[in-house]
Structures are given as structure tokens and as C-alpha cells.
Amino acid sequence: MGWLKLAIGVMTVLIVVGVGVIGVTIFHRLASPRLIDTPHILDEPAGTRITGITSTPAGVALLLQGGGPDRVVVLDLTSAKPSSLVTLRP
């Protein structure tokens, strides 16, 4: 009978800890900064087109061609503004 009480106690602790972890996870996800869903216009020359897009740890990388030399622009997802620019040589 002692092992049954021990098992019930351990399961109770696991349930309480699990509910706590779920609560903290929900709180952190609600409190984290939101992605900007408003449109943002890149200040690029006329004739520029996006020819590639990929996700990076720093944000979203766009490969731009036309309107000058080819270039890669990394957009920060929290501000929707360019965080870096790399110009590619021909």
C-alpha cells in the first residue's frame, strides 16, 4: 500500500509541474514581441525584383536583382526593416 501512495504522490507532482510549464510557456509566447503585419516598402531603385527568399536566424534574406548590382538584404522580423545589406560582385 505504501508504493501506491508513493506513485500517487509522484504523479501528482508531475501533473502540477506539467501544468506549470504549460502556463509559463503560454505566458512567454503571449508576452513575446509580435511580428509586424503591416506592409513595408523597401527603399530600392526602380526595376528591382526579388528573385530569392529564405529564412535565417537574423530574419528573412531577400536576393534582389535589377536596379543596380545584385544584392542580399536581411530583414529583421520584429521591425520589418533591413538589418544588413550585402552587394554581390558580377
N, CA, C and O atoms as a GROMACS GRO file, in nm:
protein
  360
    1MET      N    1   0.082  -0.120   0.000
    1MET     CA    2   0.000   0.000   0.000
    1MET      C    3   0.086   0.126   0.000
    1MET      O    4   0.044   0.230  -0.050
    2GLY      N    5   0.208   0.116   0.056
    2GLY     CA    6   0.298   0.230   0.060
    2GLY      C    7   0.344   0.272  -0.078
    2GLY      O    8   0.360   0.391  -0.106
    3TRP      N    9   0.367   0.173  -0.166
    3TRP     CA   10   0.412   0.206  -0.301
    3TRP      C   11   0.303   0.277  -0.381
    3TRP      O   12   0.334   0.357  -0.468
    4LEU      N   13   0.175   0.248  -0.352
    4LEU     CA   14   0.064   0.314  -0.419
    4LEU      C   15   0.058   0.461  -0.380
    4LEU      O   16   0.037   0.547  -0.466
    5LYS      N   17   0.077   0.491  -0.252
    5LYS     CA   18   0.078   0.630  -0.207
    5LYS      C   19   0.197   0.705  -0.269
    5LYS      O   20   0.183   0.821  -0.308
    6LEU      N   21   0.311   0.639  -0.278
    6LEU     CA   22   0.428   0.700  -0.341
    6LEU      C   23   0.402   0.728  -0.488
    6LEU      O   24   0.436   0.836  -0.537
    7ALA      N   25   0.343   0.633  -0.560
    7ALA     CA   26   0.312   0.652  -0.702
    7ALA      C   27   0.214   0.767  -0.722
    7ALA      O   28   0.230   0.847  -0.814
    8ILE      N   29   0.112   0.775  -0.636
    8ILE     CA   30   0.015   0.884  -0.646
    8ILE      C   31   0.082   1.018  -0.619
    8ILE      O   32   0.054   1.117  -0.688
    9GLY      N   33   0.170   1.022  -0.522
    9GLY     CA   34   0.242   1.146  -0.491
    9GLY      C   35   0.330   1.191  -0.606
    9GLY      O   36   0.334   1.309  -0.641
   10VAL      N   37   0.403   1.096  -0.668
   10VAL     CA   38   0.491   1.129  -0.780
   10VAL      C   39   0.408   1.178  -0.898
   10VAL      O   40   0.444   1.278  -0.961
   11MET      N   41   0.298   1.110  -0.930
   11MET     CA   42   0.213   1.152  -1.041
   11MET      C   43   0.152   1.290  -1.017
   11MET      O   44   0.140   1.370  -1.109
   12THR      N   45   0.115   1.318  -0.893
   12THR     CA   46   0.060   1.449  -0.859
   12THR      C   47   0.163   1.558  -0.884
   12THR      O   48   0.133   1.662  -0.942
   13VAL      N   49   0.286   1.533  -0.841
   13VAL     CA   50   0.393   1.631  -0.863
   13VAL      C   51   0.416   1.651  -1.013
   13VAL      O   52   0.433   1.764  -1.058
   14LEU      N   53   0.418   1.543  -1.090
   14LEU     CA   54   0.438   1.554  -1.234
   14LEU      C   55   0.327   1.634  -1.301
   14LEU      O   56   0.353   1.714  -1.391
   15ILE      N   57   0.203   1.613  -1.259
   15ILE     CA   58   0.091   1.688  -1.316
   15ILE      C   59   0.103   1.837  -1.282
   15ILE      O   60   0.083   1.921  -1.369
   16VAL      N   61   0.135   1.868  -1.159
   16VAL     CA   62   0.148   2.009  -1.118
   16VAL      C   63   0.262   2.076  -1.194
   16VAL      O   64   0.246   2.188  -1.244
   17VAL      N   65   0.376   2.008  -1.205
   17VAL     CA   66   0.490   2.066  -1.278
   17VAL      C   67   0.454   2.082  -1.426
   17VAL      O   68   0.487   2.184  -1.485
   18GLY      N   69   0.389   1.984  -1.486
   18GLY     CA   70   0.349   1.993  -1.626
   18GLY      C   71   0.255   2.109  -1.654
   18GLY      O   72   0.272   2.181  -1.752
   19VAL      N   73   0.156   2.127  -1.568
   19VAL     CA   74   0.063   2.240  -1.584
   19VAL      C   75   0.138   2.372  -1.567
   19VAL      O   76   0.109   2.469  -1.638
   20GLY      N   77   0.233   2.377  -1.475
   20GLY     CA   78   0.314   2.498  -1.457
   20GLY      C   79   0.397   2.530  -1.580
   20GLY      O   80   0.405   2.646  -1.621
   21VAL      N   81   0.458   2.429  -1.640
   21VAL     CA   82   0.538   2.450  -1.761
   21VAL      C   83   0.449   2.500  -1.875
   21VAL      O   84   0.488   2.590  -1.949
   22ILE      N   85   0.332   2.442  -1.889
   22ILE     CA   86   0.238   2.488  -1.993
   22ILE      C   87   0.199   2.634  -1.969
   22ILE      O   88   0.195   2.713  -2.063
   23GLY      N   89   0.169   2.669  -1.844
   23GLY     CA   90   0.133   2.807  -1.812
   23GLY      C   91   0.244   2.906  -1.842
   23GLY      O   92   0.219   3.012  -1.898
   24VAL      N   93   0.366   2.872  -1.805
   24VAL     CA   94   0.480   2.961  -1.830
   24VAL      C   95   0.504   2.974  -1.981
   24VAL      O   96   0.535   3.083  -2.029
   25THR      N   97   0.492   2.865  -2.055
   25THR     CA   98   0.510   2.869  -2.200
   25THR      C   99   0.407   2.960  -2.265
   25THR      O  100   0.441   3.041  -2.351
   26ILE      N  101   0.283   2.947  -2.226
   26ILE     CA  102   0.177   3.033  -2.281
   26ILE      C  103   0.205   3.179  -2.248
   26ILE      O  104   0.190   3.266  -2.334
   27PHE      N  105   0.246   3.207  -2.125
   27PHE     CA  106   0.276   3.345  -2.085
   27PHE      C  107   0.388   3.403  -2.169
   27PHE      O  108   0.378   3.517  -2.216
   28HIS      N  109   0.497   3.327  -2.189
   28HIS     CA  110   0.610   3.378  -2.267
   28HIS      C  111   0.574   3.400  -2.413
   28HIS      O  112   0.620   3.496  -2.475
   29ARG      N  113   0.493   3.313  -2.468
   29ARG     CA  114   0.453   3.331  -2.608
   29ARG      C  115   0.361   3.451  -2.625
   29ARG      O  116   0.368   3.520  -2.727
   30LEU      N  117   0.276   3.478  -2.528
   30LEU     CA  118   0.189   3.595  -2.536
   30LEU      C  119   0.265   3.724  -2.512
   30LEU      O  120   0.229   3.829  -2.566
   31ALA      N  121   0.370   3.719  -2.431
   31ALA     CA  122   0.447   3.839  -2.397
   31ALA      C  123   0.558   3.870  -2.498
   31ALA      O  124   0.614   3.979  -2.495
   32SER      N  125   0.589   3.775  -2.587
   32SER     CA  126   0.698   3.798  -2.683
   32SER      C  127   0.655   3.900  -2.787
   32SER      O  128   0.535   3.917  -2.813
   33PRO      N  129   0.754   3.970  -2.847
   33PRO     CA  130   0.718   4.069  -2.948
   33PRO      C  131   0.650   4.005  -3.068
   33PRO      O  132   0.687   3.896  -3.112
   34ARG      N  133   0.553   4.074  -3.119
   34ARG     CA  134   0.477   4.024  -3.234
   34ARG      C  135   0.548   4.062  -3.363
   34ARG      O  136   0.619   4.162  -3.370
   35LEU      N  137   0.526   3.980  -3.465
   35LEU     CA  138   0.577   4.014  -3.597
   35LEU      C  139   0.490   4.126  -3.653
   35LEU      O  140   0.369   4.131  -3.630
   36ILE      N  141   0.553   4.215  -3.725
   36ILE     CA  142   0.479   4.328  -3.781
   36ILE      C  143   0.402   4.278  -3.903
   36ILE      O  144   0.460   4.219  -3.994
   37ASP      N  145   0.272   4.303  -3.904
   37ASP     CA  146   0.191   4.256  -4.016
   37ASP      C  147   0.149   4.370  -4.108
   37ASP      O  148   0.065   4.350  -4.196
   38THR      N  149   0.205   4.488  -4.088
   38THR     CA  150   0.175   4.600  -4.178
   38THR      C  151   0.272   4.594  -4.295
   38THR      O  152   0.386   4.551  -4.279
   39PRO      N  153   0.229   4.637  -4.412
   39PRO     CA  154   0.318   4.634  -4.528
   39PRO      C  155   0.437   4.728  -4.508
   39PRO      O  156   0.425   4.833  -4.444
   40HIS      N  157   0.550   4.689  -4.562
   40HIS     CA  158   0.670   4.771  -4.554
   40HIS      C  159   0.729   4.781  -4.694
   40HIS      O  160   0.740   4.681  -4.765
   41ILE      N  161   0.765   4.901  -4.734
   41ILE     CA  162   0.820   4.924  -4.867
   41ILE      C  163   0.971   4.937  -4.855
   41ILE      O  164   1.021   5.021  -4.781
   42LEU      N  165   1.043   4.853  -4.929
   42LEU     CA  166   1.188   4.863  -4.932
   42LEU      C  167   1.228   4.982  -5.018
   42LEU      O  168   1.168   5.006  -5.122
   43ASP      N  169   1.328   5.055  -4.975
   43ASP     CA  170   1.377   5.170  -5.050
   43ASP      C  171   1.481   5.121  -5.150
   43ASP      O  172   1.601   5.136  -5.130
   44GLU      N  173   1.433   5.063  -5.259
   44GLU     CA  174   1.519   5.008  -5.363
   44GLU      C  175   1.491   5.080  -5.495
   44GLU      O  176   1.381   5.132  -5.515
   45PRO      N  177   1.591   5.085  -5.584
   45PRO     CA  178   1.571   5.153  -5.712
   45PRO      C  179   1.465   5.086  -5.798
   45PRO      O  180   1.432   4.969  -5.779
   46ALA      N  181   1.413   5.163  -5.894
   46ALA     CA  182   1.314   5.108  -5.987
   46ALA      C  183   1.375   4.993  -6.066
   46ALA      O  184   1.493   4.997  -6.099
   47GLY      N  185   1.297   4.893  -6.095
   47GLY     CA  186   1.343   4.778  -6.170
   47GLY      C  187   1.394   4.665  -6.082
   47GLY      O  188   1.433   4.560  -6.132
   48THR      N  189   1.395   4.685  -5.951
   48THR     CA  190   1.442   4.582  -5.859
   48THR      C  191   1.334   4.476  -5.844
   48THR      O  192   1.215   4.507  -5.834
   49ARG      N  193   1.377   4.350  -5.843
   49ARG     CA  194   1.282   4.241  -5.821
   49ARG      C  195   1.343   4.141  -5.724
   49ARG      O  196   1.465   4.126  -5.716
   50ILE      N  197   1.257   4.074  -5.650
   50ILE     CA  198   1.300   3.970  -5.555
   50ILE      C  199   1.311   3.840  -5.633
   50ILE      O  200   1.212   3.794  -5.691
   51THR      N  201   1.430   3.780  -5.633
   51THR     CA  202   1.449   3.655  -5.706
   51THR      C  203   1.471   3.537  -5.613
   51THR      O  204   1.475   3.422  -5.658
   52GLY      N  205   1.485   3.563  -5.485
   52GLY     CA  206   1.502   3.454  -5.389
   52GLY      C  207   1.470   3.502  -5.249
   52GLY      O  208   1.490   3.620  -5.217
   53ILE      N  209   1.422   3.412  -5.167
   53ILE     CA  210   1.389   3.445  -5.029
   53ILE      C  211   1.415   3.322  -4.942
   53ILE      O  212   1.383   3.210  -4.981
   54THR      N  213   1.473   3.345  -4.825
   54THR     CA  214   1.500   3.235  -4.733
   54THR      C  215   1.497   3.287  -4.590
   54THR      O  216   1.518   3.405  -4.564
   55SER      N  217   1.471   3.197  -4.499
   55SER     CA  218   1.468   3.231  -4.357
   55SER      C  219   1.608   3.213  -4.298
   55SER      O  220   1.677   3.116  -4.331
   56THR      N  221   1.648   3.306  -4.212
   56THR     CA  222   1.777   3.298  -4.144
   56THR      C  223   1.754   3.323  -3.995
   56THR      O  224   1.647   3.370  -3.957
   57PRO      N  225   1.852   3.292  -3.910
   57PRO     CA  226   1.836   3.324  -3.768
   57PRO      C  227   1.819   3.474  -3.742
   57PRO      O  228   1.758   3.513  -3.643
   58ALA      N  229   1.873   3.556  -3.831
   58ALA     CA  230   1.864   3.702  -3.814
   58ALA      C  231   1.734   3.759  -3.870
   58ALA      O  232   1.700   3.874  -3.840
   59GLY      N  233   1.660   3.684  -3.950
   59GLY     CA  234   1.537   3.734  -4.009
   59GLY      C  235   1.509   3.665  -4.140
   59GLY      O  236   1.519   3.543  -4.150
   60VAL      N  237   1.474   3.744  -4.242
   60VAL     CA  238   1.445   3.690  -4.375
   60VAL      C  239   1.544   3.753  -4.473
   60VAL      O  240   1.559   3.875  -4.476
   61ALA      N  241   1.611   3.669  -4.552
   61ALA     CA  242   1.707   3.718  -4.651
   61ALA      C  243   1.640   3.721  -4.788
   61ALA      O  244   1.580   3.623  -4.831
   62LEU      N  245   1.652   3.837  -4.855
   62LEU     CA  246   1.596   3.855  -4.988
   62LEU      C  247   1.709   3.872  -5.088
   62LEU      O  248   1.798   3.954  -5.066
   63LEU      N  249   1.708   3.797  -5.198
   63LEU     CA  250   1.802   3.817  -5.306
   63LEU      C  251   1.736   3.911  -5.405
   63LEU      O  252   1.631   3.879  -5.462
   64LEU      N  253   1.796   4.028  -5.426
   64LEU     CA  254   1.740   4.130  -5.513
   64LEU      C  255   1.826   4.143  -5.638
   64LEU      O  256   1.949   4.144  -5.630
   65GLN      N  257   1.760   4.154  -5.753
   65GLN     CA  258   1.830   4.175  -5.880
   65GLN      C  259   1.763   4.289  -5.953
   65GLN      O  260   1.645   4.318  -5.931
   66GLY      N  261   1.840   4.355  -6.040
   66GLY     CA  262   1.790   4.468  -6.116
   66GLY      C  263   1.802   4.596  -6.036
   66GLY      O  264   1.812   4.592  -5.913
   67GLY      N  265   1.802   4.708  -6.105
   67GLY     CA  266   1.815   4.836  -6.038
   67GLY      C  267   1.953   4.858  -5.978
   67GLY      O  268   1.968   4.932  -5.881
   68GLY      N  269   2.054   4.794  -6.034
   68GLY     CA  270   2.190   4.803  -5.981
   68GLY      C  271   2.248   4.665  -5.964
   68GLY      O  272   2.196   4.568  -6.020
   69PRO      N  273   2.357   4.654  -5.889
   69PRO     CA  274   2.418   4.522  -5.870
   69PRO      C  275   2.327   4.431  -5.788
   69PRO      O  276   2.245   4.477  -5.709
   70ASP      N  277   2.344   4.300  -5.808
   70ASP     CA  278   2.269   4.203  -5.727
   70ASP      C  279   2.307   4.220  -5.581
   70ASP      O  280   2.422   4.252  -5.550
   71ARG      N  281   2.211   4.199  -5.493
   71ARG     CA  282   2.236   4.221  -5.351
   71ARG      C  283   2.146   4.133  -5.266
   71ARG      O  284   2.041   4.086  -5.312
   72VAL      N  285   2.189   4.111  -5.143
   72VAL     CA  286   2.110   4.036  -5.045
   72VAL      C  287   2.076   4.131  -4.932
   72VAL      O  288   2.165   4.193  -4.874
   73VAL      N  289   1.948   4.142  -4.900
   73VAL     CA  290   1.902   4.225  -4.790
   73VAL      C  291   1.842   4.134  -4.684
   73VAL      O  292   1.759   4.048  -4.715
   74VAL      N  293   1.884   4.153  -4.559
   74VAL     CA  294   1.827   4.076  -4.448
   74VAL      C  295   1.730   4.165  -4.373
   74VAL      O  296   1.768   4.272  -4.325
   75LEU      N  297   1.604   4.122  -4.364
   75LEU     CA  298   1.501   4.199  -4.294
   75LEU      C  299   1.484   4.144  -4.152
   75LEU      O  300   1.469   4.024  -4.133
   76ASP      N  301   1.485   4.234  -4.055
   76ASP     CA  302   1.456   4.197  -3.916
   76ASP      C  303   1.306   4.175  -3.904
   76ASP      O  304   1.228   4.262  -3.943
   77LEU      N  305   1.264   4.061  -3.851
   77LEU     CA  306   1.121   4.028  -3.846
   77LEU      C  307   1.044   4.109  -3.743
   77LEU      O  308   0.922   4.124  -3.756
   78THR      N  309   1.110   4.161  -3.641
   78THR     CA  310   1.036   4.238  -3.540
   78THR      C  311   1.009   4.381  -3.583
   78THR      O  312   0.911   4.441  -3.539
   79SER      N  313   1.096   4.437  -3.668
   79SER     CA  314   1.076   4.575  -3.712
   79SER      C  315   1.041   4.585  -3.859
   79SER      O  316   0.998   4.691  -3.904
   80ALA      N  317   1.058   4.478  -3.936
   80ALA     CA  318   1.034   4.475  -4.081
   80ALA      C  319   1.124   4.574  -4.154
   80ALA      O  320   1.089   4.622  -4.262
   81LYS      N  321   1.239   4.606  -4.095
   81LYS     CA  322   1.335   4.697  -4.159
   81LYS      C  323   1.462   4.621  -4.192
   81LYS      O  324   1.496   4.524  -4.124
   82PRO      N  325   1.533   4.665  -4.297
   82PRO     CA  326   1.659   4.597  -4.330
   82PRO      C  327   1.761   4.606  -4.217
   82PRO      O  328   1.785   4.715  -4.164
   83SER      N  329   1.821   4.493  -4.182
   83SER     CA  330   1.923   4.494  -4.077
   83SER      C  331   2.063   4.482  -4.136
   83SER      O  332   2.160   4.520  -4.071
   84SER      N  333   2.074   4.432  -4.259
   84SER     CA  334   2.205   4.427  -4.325
   84SER      C  335   2.186   4.418  -4.475
   84SER      O  336   2.081   4.376  -4.524
   85LEU      N  337   2.292   4.458  -4.548
   85LEU     CA  338   2.290   4.458  -4.694
   85LEU      C  339   2.425   4.407  -4.741
   85LEU      O  340   2.530   4.452  -4.696
   86VAL      N  341   2.421   4.312  -4.834
   86VAL     CA  342   2.543   4.259  -4.894
   86VAL      C  343   2.530   4.277  -5.045
   86VAL      O  344   2.436   4.227  -5.106
   87THR      N  345   2.625   4.350  -5.106
   87THR     CA  346   2.625   4.369  -5.251
   87THR      C  347   2.712   4.260  -5.314
   87THR      O  348   2.824   4.237  -5.270
   88LEU      N  349   2.658   4.195  -5.417
   88LEU     CA  350   2.729   4.086  -5.484
   88LEU      C  351   2.801   4.137  -5.606
   88LEU      O  352   2.745   4.215  -5.684
   89ARG      N  353   2.924   4.094  -5.625
   89ARG     CA  354   3.001   4.132  -5.743
   89ARG      C  355   2.963   4.043  -5.860
   89ARG      O  356   2.930   3.926  -5.841
   90PRO      N  357   2.966   4.098  -5.982
   90PRO     CA  358   2.935   4.015  -6.100
   90PRO      C  359   3.044   3.914  -6.129
   90PRO      O  360   3.034   3.836  -6.224
   0.00000   0.00000   0.00000
